[in-house]
Structures are given as structure tokens and as C-alpha cells.
Amino acid sequence: MNDAKHSRTLTALLLAPAGVFFVFLLVLPLLVMLVYSFGVRAPEGGYQAAFTFDNYLNLPARGKAFTNTLLLAPLATALTVLFAYPMAYFLAVKVSPRWRNAMLVLVVAPFWTSQLLRYYAWMMILGSKGIPSWLEWIGIADVRLLNTPYAVLIGAVYGFLPLMVPPIFVSLEKLDKRLLEASADLGSKPWQSFLQITLPLSLPGVATGSMLVFILLMGDYILPQFLGGGKVYFIGNALVDLFLQSRNWPFGAAVSIALVIIMFVTMYFYMRFVLGKTDQRRVAMV
Amino acid sequence: MRIYATLVYLFLYFPIALIVGFSFNAGKYAMDWQGFSLAWYSKAFSNPLILQALITSLIIAGMTALLSAIIGTMTALGLERVTGRTRTIFDALIYISIMVPGIVIGISTLIAFVTLFNMVNPLLLSLWNIKIEMGIWTVIAAHVLFNLAVVCLLVRARLTGMDRSLVEASEDLYATPMGTFRQVVLPLLMPSILAGFLLSFTFSFEDFIITFFVAGPNVTLPIYVFSSIRRGVTPEINAVGTVVLLSSLLLLVIAQVILQRSEKIAVAKS
């Protein structure tokens, strides 16, 4: 009896600090933000208590930020998968186990260096003194790359390739090679085996990687700020503007809530359909 | 395939090489090579603003990593001991704190702190003539929220893969629960705690967006870098960036070696 009580106290003590963090830095702030989103902007900026849905009805005023984000984030995620998959395949299948880990670390390493500086480097590469001036040299004039959607897409592939490769790599590496042998024995051509075995079995890795990258892209600020230069802006840029420049906190709160809701709804459907399907496939395989 | 891989590595490292290269540029402007020079290194490391920003960043990242490693591990251990509703709620909170974008965490923390300060400060001022405001501690608090969830997930992954028979053997040999924890469980969890510590340190050290909202007047290195890039003056930043880059690559290699060695020891022991 005493022992059980003792044990319960210990459990409570172990969980208490995290509980405090979750309540005071996650749940309460999100609730405060929800309350703010129904308020009005105080004359000097900030928040004034009220109860109105105007902020939500006014969301189309930042519609461009929403459409940009909802168009470019999934597109950039798909492009990253496209570029990451062959790389992961190469590392998991073609490279000898001896070098495999070292080469994977080389792919991931850039992610651990300053994001700001890496995107800044791309500002230089895509800027007027970079690729456009090289193209001009070979006769293609007037190419503008920086501050276009293309720059944002290139930056996204560059920035998130290091995150996308490892999960795909893991799912390809633990793939049972005997399945491929069996498939070859049964007369499949290599591309048939790839389409029918390798690809479906590596989908969980693709799904994990895409989820990671998609989450980070949806809330990104630096990438569109640097490579979109105020012309191609995301919800994150609209939020910084609303909170720090125009100081319209209630409207900013409504935009934040909308972003969180969009994220959770997409994640829900994503998990339900994409992950659900890959699970079924795995079951069907067994 | 091999050509493709080479191209990917070039794509990944060319921008980094550009930063490192231009940190040795004698000239002041980006993409305008004026000859080799180490001047920006000595300028950067005698610039009090940069040094202050670096120290602030190191303090924030160090404290965040320490607190996240401790609290994250405690949470993982605690969650092993509960089932039912408590566990579901904690699981949900962990995933929510990872899924909510950093920018929303930054903004909501800012709003919540400002609201709290507005309520508390008049009282504090009249009682003791002090007031609380945004500072390093608000940044640490916001960073720990995200990172404790990351550490917790890492440690839990290790806990589920852990061989229960080791704990049972230790109990059979009359070790006290604390003894079992110190001599069996903790050493087994150490690699993932360490990995979590290094991850948290890097996330916190690199974070721009959360810090941007909750740092108040404090300037961390990413905030300094951001404002210099906005002004377009960066040669000093290239130099600092190169040093930070090389140290983080070094840390990564060290972490890799630690993880591999601990795996080898674990294999050898079993």
C-alpha cells in the first residue's frame, strides 16, 4: 500500500515539469491567442477586448499568403521527394555498407549549419551577380530568379533534402533483398520489381519525410523572406508583418489559428489516407 | 547514379563553400572577389556586438539543452509508468508541441507573456518597485517546450527497445530501484539522452523565429546575422558563420563517434 503510494508520487514528480511546460507554454498561450483572435486592434496597436468574428471574415485580406503557402509547400515537398529518392536509393542499395553511414552523414550535415547563411548563399547565387550574370555571359539575357516562386522552390529542395533522405534511406535499407530475388526468379524485369516491390515498401519512409518537410515549410519564414524577397510570401511572413509592423494582434491571432487548423486538418487526412494505405499494403504483402 | 550522387553533393556543399570562400575575401561586397585576406576574422572577433550575441546564444542553447535533456528524460521515464488517459493526454501534447509551427509558438508565447506581464507588473511595481519583462529566460522557456518533446521521443524509442531482462536481473541481485536506475537503465539510455542534448543545443542555437518574438531587447547570433543580411553587410558574418559551421560539423562527427562507440560497447557486452 505504502509502496504503491510512493510509486505514484514518483510518477507525478517525473511528469510534473513537462506538465508545467505544456500548460504554461503551449495550452494557455494557444488559448490566449484564441481569445485574442475574437478581439479588435487597440488604437495604438496590440489588443483590445471584444467579441467579433471580423478577424476571421477578414482572412481573405491575406489570401495571397494562404494560397502561396498552400500551393508552394506541397509542391516543394513533392519536388524534394523527387530529388531525395534517387539519392536515398543510391546510398541504401549501391554504396558499400562500409561507406554508407559516412556518406549519409555528409548529406545530413548541411542541415546542422546555419539556415540563415545557407539561404543567404542562395541569395548570392540566384541574385543578379550569380546565375543570371553567368547566363548572360553565354547569351541568355534578362533572367530573373531571385524573388520568384522558382527561387523559393530551389531553396526548399536545398534546405530540406537533408531531412528527406534519411527516412527514405532507412525504409530502403531494411527492405528484404530476398523479395527482389524472388521477383527476378519469377521473371520480373528490374523496373517491374522496382515498381511492384521496392517503391511500395519504401512509401512509409517517403511519408515520414514528407510529413517532416511539409510541417516545417508550412510555418516557414526565413526561406520566403530571403528567396521570395517580399514578392513571394508565406503565412509566416504575413504573421511577422501583422505582429511586428502593423501591430494588429487580433488579426494576426486569427491568421495563426487558421494556420494551425489547416495544418492539423491536412495532417489528419494525410495520416488517414497516405499512411493508412501504406499500412494496408504492408499487410497485403505479408 | 554515381553522377547523380556527385551532383547532389555539389548542390549541397557549393553554397556552403561560397560562404567559407567569401569569408576570406579582402573586399566588402558579396560576389565581388578582391583577393585573400583574414581581416574579417579579426574584425568579427573584436566586434563586441558579435561577441555578445555569440555569448547570449551559447547561454541560451546550453541551458535549453540541459533542461530539455533532464525534463525530456524524466517525462519519458514517467510515461513508462502510466497508462490510460494521462498517457494519451501527454502523447497528444508532445505531438502538438512538435507539430505547431515555430512561428506560432513564438507568437502565442509572446502574447501570453505580454498579457501576464501587464497583469502582474502593476502589482510588482507598487509592492517592490520591480517588473518582469522579456529576456533570455523567456527564450529558454519557449525553446525547452519544443526540445523536451524531441528528447522525450528519442528516449522513449530507446526505452521500448530496451531489454527488460537486464532490469529484472538487477532486481534479482537485490539492487535497490535507485541502484538499478543508476547502473542499468541510465547507462542504456545515455546515448539517446546525449543525442537529444546535442539536437536541442543545435535547434536552440540555430533558432531564429521563436527567439525573434520572445527575446525582447536581447540579440542572439541568428538575430544579429538576420539583421546584417537585411542591411546587406556581411563579410564579418561570413567569418563568424564559417567558424560556427566548422564547430557544428565537428560536434556532429563527435556525436556520431559517441553513438557508434556506445553501440559497439552494447554489442560487446551482450
Contacts between the chains, C-beta under 8 A, distances in Angstrom:
chain1	res1	chain2	res2	distance
A	7	B	81	7.3
A	10	B	81	7.7
A	11	B	78	5.5
A	11	B	81	4.5
A	11	B	82	6.0
A	14	B	74	4.7
A	14	B	75	7.0
A	14	B	77	5.5
A	14	B	78	3.2
A	14	B	81	7.4
A	15	B	74	7.5
A	15	B	75	6.2
A	15	B	78	4.0
A	15	B	79	7.2
A	15	B	82	7.4
A	15	B	86	7.5
A	15	B	90	7.0
A	17	B	71	4.6
A	17	B	74	6.3
A	17	B	75	7.6
A	18	B	71	5.6
A	18	B	72	7.7
A	18	B	74	7.1
A	18	B	75	4.1
A	18	B	78	7.7
A	18	B	90	7.3
A	18	B	148	6.0
A	18	B	152	7.3
A	19	B	90	7.9
A	21	B	71	7.0
A	21	B	141	7.6
A	21	B	144	6.2
A	21	B	145	5.2
A	21	B	148	6.3
A	22	B	90	7.8
A	22	B	93	4.5
A	22	B	97	6.9
A	22	B	145	7.5
A	24	B	112	7.9
A	25	B	105	7.9
A	25	B	109	6.1
A	25	B	112	7.8
A	25	B	141	5.9
A	25	B	142	6.3
A	25	B	144	8.0
A	25	B	145	4.4
A	26	B	93	6.6
A	26	B	96	6.7
A	26	B	97	5.4
A	26	B	100	7.6
A	26	B	105	7.7
A	26	B	145	6.0
A	27	B	93	7.6
A	28	B	112	5.9
A	29	B	105	7.9
A	29	B	108	3.7
A	29	B	109	5.3
A	29	B	111	6.5
A	29	B	112	3.8
A	30	B	100	7.7
A	30	B	108	5.4
A	32	B	108	6.9
A	32	B	111	5.5
A	32	B	112	4.8
A	32	B	115	5.8
A	33	B	104	8.0
A	33	B	107	7.1
A	33	B	108	4.5
A	33	B	111	5.7
A	33	B	112	7.8
A	36	B	111	6.0
A	47	B	111	7.7
A	83	B	8	7.4
A	86	B	1	7.1
A	86	B	4	5.6
A	87	B	4	7.2
A	87	B	5	6.3
A	87	B	8	5.1
A	89	B	1	7.9
A	90	B	1	5.1
A	90	B	2	7.5
A	90	B	4	6.8
A	90	B	5	4.9
A	91	B	5	7.7
A	94	B	1	5.7
A	94	B	2	7.6
A	101	B	256	7.8
A	105	B	252	7.0
A	105	B	253	7.9
A	105	B	256	6.0
A	106	B	9	6.7
A	106	B	12	7.9
A	107	B	8	7.4
A	107	B	9	7.7
A	107	B	12	6.8
A	109	B	249	6.0
A	109	B	252	5.9
A	110	B	12	5.2
A	110	B	13	7.2
A	110	B	16	6.3
A	112	B	202	5.6
A	112	B	206	7.9
A	112	B	248	5.1
A	112	B	249	7.5
A	112	B	251	7.9
A	112	B	252	5.6
A	113	B	16	6.5
A	113	B	244	7.5
A	113	B	245	4.6
A	113	B	248	5.6
A	113	B	249	7.2
A	114	B	206	6.3
A	114	B	222	7.2
A	114	B	225	6.9
A	114	B	241	5.7
A	114	B	244	6.3
A	114	B	245	6.8
A	115	B	206	6.2
A	115	B	208	7.4
A	116	B	208	6.3
A	116	B	222	5.8
A	116	B	225	4.9
A	116	B	226	5.9
A	116	B	229	6.7
A	117	B	19	5.4
A	117	B	225	6.7
A	117	B	237	7.3
A	117	B	238	7.7
A	117	B	241	4.4
A	117	B	245	7.5
A	118	B	15	5.5
A	118	B	16	6.8
A	118	B	19	7.7
A	120	B	19	7.5
A	120	B	229	5.2
A	120	B	234	7.0
A	121	B	15	3.4
A	121	B	16	7.0
A	121	B	18	4.8
A	121	B	19	5.3
A	122	B	15	5.9
A	123	B	229	7.7
A	124	B	18	6.4
A	124	B	30	5.1
A	124	B	31	5.3
A	125	B	14	7.7
A	125	B	15	6.5
A	125	B	18	7.0
A	127	B	31	7.3
A	129	B	30	7.4
A	129	B	31	3.9
A	129	B	32	7.4
A	130	B	31	6.5
A	158	B	11	6.9
A	158	B	12	7.4
A	158	B	15	7.2
A	161	B	8	7.3
A	161	B	11	7.9
A	161	B	12	6.9
A	162	B	12	7.2
A	215	B	99	6.0
A	215	B	101	7.1
A	216	B	101	7.9
A	218	B	101	6.2
A	219	B	101	2.2
A	219	B	102	5.9
A	219	B	103	5.0
A	219	B	104	6.6
A	219	B	209	8.0
A	221	B	103	5.7
A	221	B	208	7.8
A	221	B	209	5.3
A	222	B	208	6.2
A	222	B	209	7.3
A	222	B	226	8.0
A	226	B	229	7.4
A	236	B	101	7.3
A	236	B	103	4.9
A	236	B	209	7.4
A	239	B	103	5.7
A	239	B	104	7.9
A	239	B	107	6.3
A	240	B	103	7.5
A	240	B	212	7.7
A	243	B	107	5.9
A	243	B	110	7.4
A	243	B	213	7.3
A	249	B	111	6.8
A	252	B	107	6.8
A	253	B	107	7.7
A	253	B	111	7.0
A	256	B	103	7.9
A	256	B	104	5.0
A	256	B	107	5.7
A	256	B	108	7.0
A	259	B	101	6.8
A	259	B	104	6.4
A	260	B	100	6.1
A	260	B	101	7.8
A	260	B	104	5.9
A	263	B	99	6.6
A	263	B	100	7.7
A	263	B	101	7.1
A	264	B	99	7.3
A	267	B	99	6.6
